Amino acid sequence: MIQLVTVASVLGQIKPAPSIDTRNDAAVDTWAQRLGVSRDDLLTAIGEVGNSIAAVRRHLSSAD
């Protein structure tokens, strides 16, 4: 059986891409540790590619 749903009900379930809140020192420190980089390197990467975790990961992995 096919269940019909509204577009709004589907779009309401989509979450924004995870990002690093640079206004939160604890979040920056946590992500720096999780990504294995210094706080300064993380902030530099965010300045270059934005605060999307996926973009930062790609940028840091391409810098190796």
mmCIF file as gemmi writes it, N, C-alpha and C atoms, coordinates in Angstrom:
data_model
loop_
_atom_site.group_PDB
_atom_site.id
_atom_site.type_symbol
_atom_site.label_atom_id
_atom_site.label_alt_id
_atom_site.label_comp_id
_atom_site.label_asym_id
_atom_site.label_entity_id
_atom_site.label_seq_id
_atom_site.pdbx_PDB_ins_code
_atom_site.Cartn_x
_atom_site.Cartn_y
_atom_site.Cartn_z
_atom_site.occupancy
_atom_site.B_iso_or_equiv
_atom_site.pdbx_formal_charge
_atom_site.auth_seq_id
_atom_site.auth_asym_id
_atom_site.pdbx_PDB_model_num
ATOM 1 N N . MET Axp A 1 ? 0.833 -1.172 0 1 0 ? 1 A 1
ATOM 2 C CA . MET Axp A 1 ? 0 0 0 1 0 ? 1 A 1
ATOM 3 C C . MET Axp A 1 ? 0.891 1.253 0 1 0 ? 1 A 1
ATOM 4 N N . ILE Axp A 2 ? 0.535 2.199 -0.802 1 0 ? 2 A 1
ATOM 5 C CA . ILE Axp A 2 ? 1.297 3.444 -0.898 1 0 ? 2 A 1
ATOM 6 C C . ILE Axp A 2 ? 0.682 4.482 0.029 1 0 ? 2 A 1
ATOM 7 N N . GLN Axp A 3 ? 1.547 5.134 0.792 1 0 ? 3 A 1
ATOM 8 C CA . GLN Axp A 3 ? 1.082 6.182 1.702 1 0 ? 3 A 1
ATOM 9 C C . GLN Axp A 3 ? 1.495 7.536 1.137 1 0 ? 3 A 1
ATOM 10 N N . LEU Axp A 4 ? 0.549 8.413 0.969 1 0 ? 4 A 1
ATOM 11 C CA . LEU Axp A 4 ? 0.838 9.746 0.453 1 0 ? 4 A 1
ATOM 12 C C . LEU Axp A 4 ? 1.174 10.681 1.607 1 0 ? 4 A 1
ATOM 13 N N . VAL Axp A 5 ? 2.167 11.505 1.392 1 0 ? 5 A 1
ATOM 14 C CA . VAL Axp A 5 ? 2.562 12.48 2.411 1 0 ? 5 A 1
ATOM 15 C C . VAL Axp A 5 ? 2.72 13.839 1.739 1 0 ? 5 A 1
ATOM 16 N N . THR Axp A 6 ? 2.635 14.873 2.524 1 0 ? 6 A 1
ATOM 17 C CA . THR Axp A 6 ? 2.821 16.212 1.977 1 0 ? 6 A 1
ATOM 18 C C . THR Axp A 6 ? 4.304 16.539 1.889 1 0 ? 6 A 1
ATOM 19 N N . VAL Axp A 7 ? 4.627 17.422 0.981 1 0 ? 7 A 1
ATOM 20 C CA . VAL Axp A 7 ? 6.014 17.864 0.841 1 0 ? 7 A 1
ATOM 21 C C . VAL Axp A 7 ? 6.484 18.511 2.142 1 0 ? 7 A 1
ATOM 22 N N . ALA Axp A 8 ? 5.627 19.29 2.758 1 0 ? 8 A 1
ATOM 23 C CA . ALA Axp A 8 ? 5.99 19.98 3.996 1 0 ? 8 A 1
ATOM 24 C C . ALA Axp A 8 ? 6.355 18.986 5.091 1 0 ? 8 A 1
ATOM 25 N N . SER Axp A 9 ? 5.671 17.868 5.167 1 0 ? 9 A 1
ATOM 26 C CA . SER Axp A 9 ? 5.991 16.898 6.217 1 0 ? 9 A 1
ATOM 27 C C . SER Axp A 9 ? 7.355 16.25 5.972 1 0 ? 9 A 1
ATOM 28 N N . VAL Axp A 10 ? 7.724 16.085 4.721 1 0 ? 10 A 1
ATOM 29 C CA . VAL Axp A 10 ? 9.039 15.516 4.402 1 0 ? 10 A 1
ATOM 30 C C . VAL Axp A 10 ? 10.132 16.551 4.643 1 0 ? 10 A 1
ATOM 31 N N . LEU Axp A 11 ? 9.931 17.772 4.163 1 0 ? 11 A 1
ATOM 32 C CA . LEU Axp A 11 ? 10.943 18.807 4.327 1 0 ? 11 A 1
ATOM 33 C C . LEU Axp A 11 ? 11.146 19.172 5.788 1 0 ? 11 A 1
ATOM 34 N N . GLY Axp A 12 ? 10.133 19.028 6.599 1 0 ? 12 A 1
ATOM 35 C CA . GLY Axp A 12 ? 10.257 19.33 8.017 1 0 ? 12 A 1
ATOM 36 C C . GLY Axp A 12 ? 11.18 18.368 8.738 1 0 ? 12 A 1
ATOM 37 N N . GLN Axp A 13 ? 11.448 17.222 8.141 1 0 ? 13 A 1
ATOM 38 C CA . GLN Axp A 13 ? 12.306 16.228 8.757 1 0 ? 13 A 1
ATOM 39 C C . GLN Axp A 13 ? 13.772 16.382 8.355 1 0 ? 13 A 1
ATOM 40 N N . ILE Axp A 14 ? 14.055 17.216 7.373 1 0 ? 14 A 1
ATOM 41 C CA . ILE Axp A 14 ? 15.426 17.419 6.909 1 0 ? 14 A 1
ATOM 42 C C . ILE Axp A 14 ? 16.144 18.355 7.866 1 0 ? 14 A 1
ATOM 43 N N . LYS Axp A 15 ? 17.278 17.908 8.345 1 0 ? 15 A 1
ATOM 44 C CA . LYS Axp A 15 ? 18.065 18.708 9.285 1 0 ? 15 A 1
ATOM 45 C C . LYS Axp A 15 ? 19.169 19.432 8.521 1 0 ? 15 A 1
ATOM 46 N N . PRO Axp A 16 ? 19.515 20.617 8.957 1 0 ? 16 A 1
ATOM 47 C CA . PRO Axp A 16 ? 20.61 21.321 8.288 1 0 ? 16 A 1
ATOM 48 C C . PRO Axp A 16 ? 21.928 20.577 8.465 1 0 ? 16 A 1
ATOM 49 N N . ALA Axp A 17 ? 22.835 20.81 7.545 1 0 ? 17 A 1
ATOM 50 C CA . ALA Axp A 17 ? 24.143 20.157 7.615 1 0 ? 17 A 1
ATOM 51 C C . ALA Axp A 17 ? 24.833 20.527 8.916 1 0 ? 17 A 1
ATOM 52 N N . PRO Axp A 18 ? 25.472 19.564 9.542 1 0 ? 18 A 1
ATOM 53 C CA . PRO Axp A 18 ? 26.192 19.859 10.782 1 0 ? 18 A 1
ATOM 54 C C . PRO Axp A 18 ? 27.292 20.893 10.532 1 0 ? 18 A 1
ATOM 55 N N . SER Axp A 19 ? 27.428 21.773 11.485 1 0 ? 19 A 1
ATOM 56 C CA . SER Axp A 19 ? 28.456 22.8 11.348 1 0 ? 19 A 1
ATOM 57 C C . SER Axp A 19 ? 29.125 23.052 12.692 1 0 ? 19 A 1
ATOM 58 N N . ILE Axp A 20 ? 30.248 23.712 12.635 1 0 ? 20 A 1
ATOM 59 C CA . ILE Axp A 20 ? 31.022 24.032 13.83 1 0 ? 20 A 1
ATOM 60 C C . ILE Axp A 20 ? 30.689 25.459 14.241 1 0 ? 20 A 1
ATOM 61 N N . ASP Axp A 21 ? 30.207 25.617 15.449 1 0 ? 21 A 1
ATOM 62 C CA . ASP Axp A 21 ? 29.848 26.937 15.969 1 0 ? 21 A 1
ATOM 63 C C . ASP Axp A 21 ? 31.109 27.621 16.481 1 0 ? 21 A 1
ATOM 64 N N . THR Axp A 22 ? 31.635 28.549 15.696 1 0 ? 22 A 1
ATOM 65 C CA . THR Axp A 22 ? 32.891 29.198 16.057 1 0 ? 22 A 1
ATOM 66 C C . THR Axp A 22 ? 32.73 30.189 17.207 1 0 ? 22 A 1
ATOM 67 N N . ARG Axp A 23 ? 31.494 30.481 17.59 1 0 ? 23 A 1
ATOM 68 C CA . ARG Axp A 23 ? 31.263 31.366 18.743 1 0 ? 23 A 1
ATOM 69 C C . ARG Axp A 23 ? 31.347 30.593 20.059 1 0 ? 23 A 1
ATOM 70 N N . ASN Axp A 24 ? 31.401 29.265 19.962 1 0 ? 24 A 1
ATOM 71 C CA . ASN Axp A 24 ? 31.432 28.401 21.135 1 0 ? 24 A 1
ATOM 72 C C . ASN Axp A 24 ? 32.84 27.796 21.267 1 0 ? 24 A 1
ATOM 73 N N . ASP Axp A 25 ? 33.611 28.315 22.225 1 0 ? 25 A 1
ATOM 74 C CA . ASP Axp A 25 ? 34.996 27.846 22.398 1 0 ? 25 A 1
ATOM 75 C C . ASP Axp A 25 ? 35.078 26.344 22.642 1 0 ? 25 A 1
ATOM 76 N N . ALA Axp A 26 ? 34.138 25.812 23.423 1 0 ? 26 A 1
ATOM 77 C CA . ALA Axp A 26 ? 34.152 24.374 23.715 1 0 ? 26 A 1
ATOM 78 C C . ALA Axp A 26 ? 33.917 23.563 22.449 1 0 ? 26 A 1
ATOM 79 N N . ALA Axp A 27 ? 33.035 24.03 21.58 1 0 ? 27 A 1
ATOM 80 C CA . ALA Axp A 27 ? 32.759 23.32 20.328 1 0 ? 27 A 1
ATOM 81 C C . ALA Axp A 27 ? 33.993 23.347 19.422 1 0 ? 27 A 1
ATOM 82 N N . VAL Axp A 28 ? 34.651 24.488 19.345 1 0 ? 28 A 1
ATOM 83 C CA . VAL Axp A 28 ? 35.858 24.596 18.519 1 0 ? 28 A 1
ATOM 84 C C . VAL Axp A 28 ? 36.937 23.655 19.055 1 0 ? 28 A 1
ATOM 85 N N . ASP Axp A 29 ? 37.141 23.653 20.361 1 0 ? 29 A 1
ATOM 86 C CA . ASP Axp A 29 ? 38.149 22.776 20.958 1 0 ? 29 A 1
ATOM 87 C C . ASP Axp A 29 ? 37.806 21.301 20.739 1 0 ? 29 A 1
ATOM 88 N N . THR Axp A 30 ? 36.535 20.964 20.888 1 0 ? 30 A 1
ATOM 89 C CA . THR Axp A 30 ? 36.101 19.577 20.692 1 0 ? 30 A 1
ATOM 90 C C . THR Axp A 30 ? 36.349 19.131 19.262 1 0 ? 30 A 1
ATOM 91 N N . TRP Axp A 31 ? 35.958 19.97 18.294 1 0 ? 31 A 1
ATOM 92 C CA . TRP Axp A 31 ? 36.146 19.597 16.895 1 0 ? 31 A 1
ATOM 93 C C . TRP Axp A 31 ? 37.615 19.564 16.516 1 0 ? 31 A 1
ATOM 94 N N . ALA Axp A 32 ? 38.422 20.46 17.069 1 0 ? 32 A 1
ATOM 95 C CA . ALA Axp A 32 ? 39.86 20.422 16.794 1 0 ? 32 A 1
ATOM 96 C C . ALA Axp A 32 ? 40.437 19.085 17.258 1 0 ? 32 A 1
ATOM 97 N N . GLN Axp A 33 ? 40.038 18.663 18.441 1 0 ? 33 A 1
ATOM 98 C CA . GLN Axp A 33 ? 40.52 17.391 18.974 1 0 ? 33 A 1
ATOM 99 C C . GLN Axp A 33 ? 40.007 16.228 18.12 1 0 ? 33 A 1
ATOM 100 N N . ARG Axp A 34 ? 38.727 16.242 17.778 1 0 ? 34 A 1
ATOM 101 C CA . ARG Axp A 34 ? 38.151 15.145 16.988 1 0 ? 34 A 1
ATOM 102 C C . ARG Axp A 34 ? 38.795 15.034 15.612 1 0 ? 34 A 1
ATOM 103 N N . LEU Axp A 35 ? 39.18 16.175 15.047 1 0 ? 35 A 1
ATOM 104 C CA . LEU Axp A 35 ? 39.775 16.165 13.713 1 0 ? 35 A 1
ATOM 105 C C . LEU Axp A 35 ? 41.294 16.041 13.752 1 0 ? 35 A 1
ATOM 106 N N . GLY Axp A 36 ? 41.87 16.07 14.96 1 0 ? 36 A 1
ATOM 107 C CA . GLY Axp A 36 ? 43.307 15.877 15.106 1 0 ? 36 A 1
ATOM 108 C C . GLY Axp A 36 ? 44.137 17.049 14.617 1 0 ? 36 A 1
ATOM 109 N N . VAL Axp A 37 ? 43.611 18.259 14.796 1 0 ? 37 A 1
ATOM 110 C CA . VAL Axp A 37 ? 44.341 19.46 14.376 1 0 ? 37 A 1
ATOM 111 C C . VAL Axp A 37 ? 44.353 20.46 15.527 1 0 ? 37 A 1
ATOM 112 N N . SER Axp A 38 ? 45.195 21.467 15.391 1 0 ? 38 A 1
ATOM 113 C CA . SER Axp A 38 ? 45.207 22.517 16.415 1 0 ? 38 A 1
ATOM 114 C C . SER Axp A 38 ? 43.983 23.413 16.249 1 0 ? 38 A 1
ATOM 115 N N . ARG Axp A 39 ? 43.684 24.128 17.28 1 0 ? 39 A 1
ATOM 116 C CA . ARG Axp A 39 ? 42.568 25.084 17.245 1 0 ? 39 A 1
ATOM 117 C C . ARG Axp A 39 ? 42.786 26.112 16.129 1 0 ? 39 A 1
ATOM 118 N N . ASP Axp A 40 ? 44.026 26.602 16.015 1 0 ? 40 A 1
ATOM 119 C CA . ASP Axp A 40 ? 44.34 27.596 14.984 1 0 ? 40 A 1
ATOM 120 C C . ASP Axp A 40 ? 44.171 27.023 13.578 1 0 ? 40 A 1
ATOM 121 N N . ASP Axp A 41 ? 44.616 25.779 13.376 1 0 ? 41 A 1
ATOM 122 C CA . ASP Axp A 41 ? 44.457 25.147 12.064 1 0 ? 41 A 1
ATOM 123 C C . ASP Axp A 41 ? 42.983 24.96 11.722 1 0 ? 41 A 1
ATOM 124 N N . LEU Axp A 42 ? 42.188 24.598 12.721 1 0 ? 42 A 1
ATOM 125 C CA . LEU Axp A 42 ? 40.756 24.43 12.497 1 0 ? 42 A 1
ATOM 126 C C . LEU Axp A 42 ? 40.119 25.762 12.114 1 0 ? 42 A 1
ATOM 127 N N . LEU Axp A 43 ? 40.438 26.808 12.846 1 0 ? 43 A 1
ATOM 128 C CA . LEU Axp A 43 ? 39.86 28.119 12.547 1 0 ? 43 A 1
ATOM 129 C C . LEU Axp A 43 ? 40.311 28.638 11.182 1 0 ? 43 A 1
ATOM 130 N N . THR Axp A 44 ? 41.546 28.325 10.793 1 0 ? 44 A 1
ATOM 131 C CA . THR Axp A 44 ? 42.026 28.704 9.47 1 0 ? 44 A 1
ATOM 132 C C . THR Axp A 44 ? 41.232 27.972 8.387 1 0 ? 44 A 1
ATOM 133 N N . ALA Axp A 45 ? 41.028 26.671 8.6 1 0 ? 45 A 1
ATOM 134 C CA . ALA Axp A 45 ? 40.248 25.879 7.639 1 0 ? 45 A 1
ATOM 135 C C . ALA Axp A 45 ? 38.82 26.41 7.529 1 0 ? 45 A 1
ATOM 136 N N . ILE Axp A 46 ? 38.214 26.738 8.658 1 0 ? 46 A 1
ATOM 137 C CA . ILE Axp A 46 ? 36.853 27.289 8.646 1 0 ? 46 A 1
ATOM 138 C C . ILE Axp A 46 ? 36.826 28.609 7.878 1 0 ? 46 A 1
ATOM 139 N N . GLY Axp A 47 ? 37.858 29.423 8.062 1 0 ? 47 A 1
ATOM 140 C CA . GLY Axp A 47 ? 37.946 30.683 7.334 1 0 ? 47 A 1
ATOM 141 C C . GLY Axp A 47 ? 38.049 30.49 5.829 1 0 ? 47 A 1
ATOM 142 N N . GLU Axp A 48 ? 38.637 29.374 5.417 1 0 ? 48 A 1
ATOM 143 C CA . GLU Axp A 48 ? 38.831 29.11 3.988 1 0 ? 48 A 1
ATOM 144 C C . GLU Axp A 48 ? 37.632 28.435 3.336 1 0 ? 48 A 1
ATOM 145 N N . VAL Axp A 49 ? 36.974 27.492 4.055 1 0 ? 49 A 1
ATOM 146 C CA . VAL Axp A 49 ? 35.907 26.704 3.413 1 0 ? 49 A 1
ATOM 147 C C . VAL Axp A 49 ? 34.545 26.829 4.089 1 0 ? 49 A 1
ATOM 148 N N . GLY Axp A 50 ? 34.456 27.577 5.173 1 0 ? 50 A 1
ATOM 149 C CA . GLY Axp A 50 ? 33.187 27.686 5.89 1 0 ? 50 A 1
ATOM 150 C C . GLY Axp A 50 ? 33.145 26.73 7.065 1 0 ? 50 A 1
ATOM 151 N N . ASN Axp A 51 ? 32.044 26.747 7.808 1 0 ? 51 A 1
ATOM 152 C CA . ASN Axp A 51 ? 31.985 25.978 9.047 1 0 ? 51 A 1
ATOM 153 C C . ASN Axp A 51 ? 31.29 24.624 8.922 1 0 ? 51 A 1
ATOM 154 N N . SER Axp A 52 ? 31.004 24.183 7.712 1 0 ? 52 A 1
ATOM 155 C CA . SER Axp A 52 ? 30.438 22.852 7.508 1 0 ? 52 A 1
ATOM 156 C C . SER Axp A 52 ? 31.484 21.808 7.891 1 0 ? 52 A 1
ATOM 157 N N . ILE Axp A 53 ? 31.088 20.861 8.722 1 0 ? 53 A 1
ATOM 158 C CA . ILE Axp A 53 ? 32.025 19.829 9.16 1 0 ? 53 A 1
ATOM 159 C C . ILE Axp A 53 ? 32.541 19.029 7.965 1 0 ? 53 A 1
ATOM 160 N N . ALA Axp A 54 ? 31.666 18.719 7.033 1 0 ? 54 A 1
ATOM 161 C CA . ALA Axp A 54 ? 32.082 17.95 5.854 1 0 ? 54 A 1
ATOM 162 C C . ALA Axp A 54 ? 33.112 18.722 5.033 1 0 ? 54 A 1
ATOM 163 N N . ALA Axp A 55 ? 32.867 20.015 4.842 1 0 ? 55 A 1
ATOM 164 C CA . ALA Axp A 55 ? 33.807 20.835 4.058 1 0 ? 55 A 1
ATOM 165 C C . ALA Axp A 55 ? 35.147 20.951 4.769 1 0 ? 55 A 1
ATOM 166 N N . VAL Axp A 56 ? 35.111 21.111 6.077 1 0 ? 56 A 1
ATOM 167 C CA . VAL Axp A 56 ? 36.343 21.222 6.852 1 0 ? 56 A 1
ATOM 168 C C . VAL Axp A 56 ? 37.115 19.902 6.786 1 0 ? 56 A 1
ATOM 169 N N . ARG Axp A 57 ? 36.425 18.776 6.932 1 0 ? 57 A 1
ATOM 170 C CA . ARG Axp A 57 ? 37.087 17.465 6.836 1 0 ? 57 A 1
ATOM 171 C C . ARG Axp A 57 ? 37.771 17.295 5.477 1 0 ? 57 A 1
ATOM 172 N N . ARG Axp A 58 ? 37.029 17.619 4.398 1 0 ? 58 A 1
ATOM 173 C CA . ARG Axp A 58 ? 37.602 17.491 3.051 1 0 ? 58 A 1
ATOM 174 C C . ARG Axp A 58 ? 38.838 18.382 2.912 1 0 ? 58 A 1
ATOM 175 N N . HIS Axp A 59 ? 38.723 19.608 3.381 1 0 ? 59 A 1
ATOM 176 C CA . HIS Axp A 59 ? 39.828 20.557 3.261 1 0 ? 59 A 1
ATOM 177 C C . HIS Axp A 59 ? 41.059 20.063 4.031 1 0 ? 59 A 1
ATOM 178 N N . LEU Axp A 60 ? 40.845 19.604 5.246 1 0 ? 60 A 1
ATOM 179 C CA . LEU Axp A 60 ? 41.965 19.138 6.069 1 0 ? 60 A 1
ATOM 180 C C . LEU Axp A 60 ? 42.591 17.874 5.481 1 0 ? 60 A 1
ATOM 181 N N . SER Axp A 61 ? 41.775 16.993 4.917 1 0 ? 61 A 1
ATOM 182 C CA . SER Axp A 61 ? 42.335 15.756 4.359 1 0 ? 61 A 1
ATOM 183 C C . SER Axp A 61 ? 43.086 16.036 3.064 1 0 ? 61 A 1
ATOM 184 N N . SER Axp A 62 ? 42.701 17.065 2.337 1 0 ? 62 A 1
ATOM 185 C CA . SER Axp A 62 ? 43.412 17.391 1.099 1 0 ? 62 A 1
ATOM 186 C C . SER Axp A 62 ? 44.716 18.13 1.386 1 0 ? 62 A 1
ATOM 187 N N . ALA Axp A 63 ? 44.852 18.659 2.604 1 0 ? 63 A 1
ATOM 188 C CA . ALA Axp A 63 ? 46.068 19.391 2.98 1 0 ? 63 A 1
ATOM 189 C C . ALA Axp A 63 ? 47.202 18.454 3.361 1 0 ? 63 A 1
ATOM 190 N N . ASP Axp A 64 ? 46.889 17.166 3.559 1 0 ? 64 A 1
ATOM 191 C CA . ASP Axp A 64 ? 47.927 16.194 3.97 1 0 ? 64 A 1
ATOM 192 C C . ASP Axp A 64 ? 48.931 15.94 2.897 1 0 ? 64 A 1
